[in-house]
C-alpha cells in the first residue's frame, strides 16, 4: 500500500503544479504581456520624442549661426526675421490641418 501512495502523491503534485503553471501562463499571456508591451511603447515613445526635440533645437541653433556668419554677416535682426517668418508659416500650415474638438452636450 505504501508503494501506491508514494506513486499517487507525486502524480497529484505534478498535476497540481501543472495546472498552476498553466494558469500562470494564461495570466502572463493575457494580462502581463500587454502591460509590458504598452510600457515599452511608452518608454520608446518618450525616448524618440526627446531625441526629436534635441535634434530640432540643435538644427535651429545651427541655422541661426549659419545665417549670422555667412548669410547676414552683420545684421542679426534679419536672421531673426527670417526664422520667425519660417516658424509662423509652419504654424499656419499646422493650424490649417487642425480638427475642432467635439463638444459634449
C-alpha positions as CSV (number, residue, x, y, z in Angstrom):
1,X,0.0,0.0,0.0
2,X,2.8,2.4,0.7
3,X,4.1,2.0,-2.9
4,X,0.7,3.1,-4.3
5,X,0.5,6.1,-2.1
6,X,4.1,7.1,-3.0
7,X,3.2,6.8,-6.7
8,X,0.0,8.8,-6.4
9,X,1.4,11.6,-4.4
10,X,4.0,12.7,-6.9
11,X,1.4,12.4,-9.7
12,X,-1.1,14.5,-7.8
13,X,1.6,17.1,-7.0
14,X,2.7,17.1,-10.6
15,X,-0.8,17.6,-11.8
16,X,-1.4,20.4,-9.3
17,X,1.8,22.2,-10.3
18,X,1.0,21.6,-14.0
19,X,-2.4,23.3,-13.5
20,X,-0.8,26.1,-11.6
21,X,1.8,26.6,-14.3
22,X,-0.8,26.6,-17.0
23,X,-2.9,29.1,-15.1
24,X,0.1,31.4,-14.6
25,X,1.0,31.1,-18.3
26,X,-2.6,32.2,-19.2
27,X,-2.4,35.2,-16.8
28,X,1.0,36.1,-18.2
29,X,-0.1,35.9,-21.8
30,X,-3.4,37.7,-21.3
31,X,-2.6,40.3,-18.6
32,X,1.0,40.9,-18.1
33,X,2.3,40.7,-21.7
34,X,0.0,43.6,-23.0
35,X,1.1,45.7,-20.0
36,X,4.8,45.1,-20.8
37,X,4.2,45.9,-24.5
38,X,2.4,49.1,-23.6
39,X,5.1,50.1,-21.2
40,X,7.8,49.5,-23.8
41,X,5.9,51.6,-26.3
42,X,5.5,54.5,-23.9
43,X,9.2,54.3,-22.9
44,X,10.4,54.2,-26.5
45,X,8.0,56.9,-27.4
46,X,9.5,59.2,-24.8
47,X,13.0,58.4,-26.0
48,X,12.1,59.2,-29.6
49,X,10.3,62.4,-28.6
50,X,13.2,63.6,-26.6
51,X,15.7,62.8,-29.3
52,X,13.5,64.7,-31.8
53,X,13.3,67.7,-29.5
54,X,17.1,67.7,-29.1
55,X,17.6,67.4,-32.9
56,X,15.2,70.2,-33.7
57,X,16.9,72.5,-31.1
58,X,20.3,71.7,-32.5
59,X,19.2,72.3,-36.1
60,X,17.7,75.7,-35.1
61,X,20.9,76.7,-33.3
62,X,23.0,75.6,-36.3
63,X,20.7,77.5,-38.7
64,X,20.9,80.7,-36.6
65,X,24.7,80.5,-36.5
66,X,24.9,79.8,-40.2
67,X,22.7,82.8,-41.0
68,X,24.6,85.1,-38.6
69,X,28.0,84.2,-40.0
70,X,27.5,83.6,-43.7
71,X,24.2,84.9,-45.0
72,X,23.6,88.1,-42.9
73,X,27.1,88.9,-41.7
74,X,26.5,91.9,-39.5
75,X,22.7,92.0,-39.4
76,X,21.5,89.6,-36.8
77,X,17.9,91.0,-36.8
78,X,17.5,89.7,-40.4
79,X,18.3,86.2,-39.1
80,X,15.5,86.5,-36.5
81,X,13.1,87.9,-39.0
82,X,13.7,85.1,-41.5
83,X,13.5,82.3,-38.9
84,X,10.4,84.0,-37.4
85,X,8.7,84.0,-40.8
86,X,9.6,80.3,-41.3
87,X,8.1,79.4,-37.9
88,X,5.0,81.5,-38.5
89,X,4.4,79.8,-41.9
90,X,4.9,76.4,-40.3
91,X,2.4,77.3,-37.6
92,X,-0.1,78.4,-40.2
93,X,0.2,75.2,-42.1
94,X,-0.2,73.2,-39.0
95,X,-3.2,75.3,-37.9
96,X,-4.9,74.7,-41.3
97,X,-4.9,71.0,-40.7
98,X,-6.3,71.1,-37.2
99,X,-9.6,69.5,-36.4
100,X,-12.0,71.1,-33.9
101,X,-12.7,69.2,-30.7
102,X,-16.1,67.7,-30.4
103,X,-18.2,69.5,-27.8
104,X,-20.3,67.4,-25.4
105,X,-23.9,68.4,-24.7
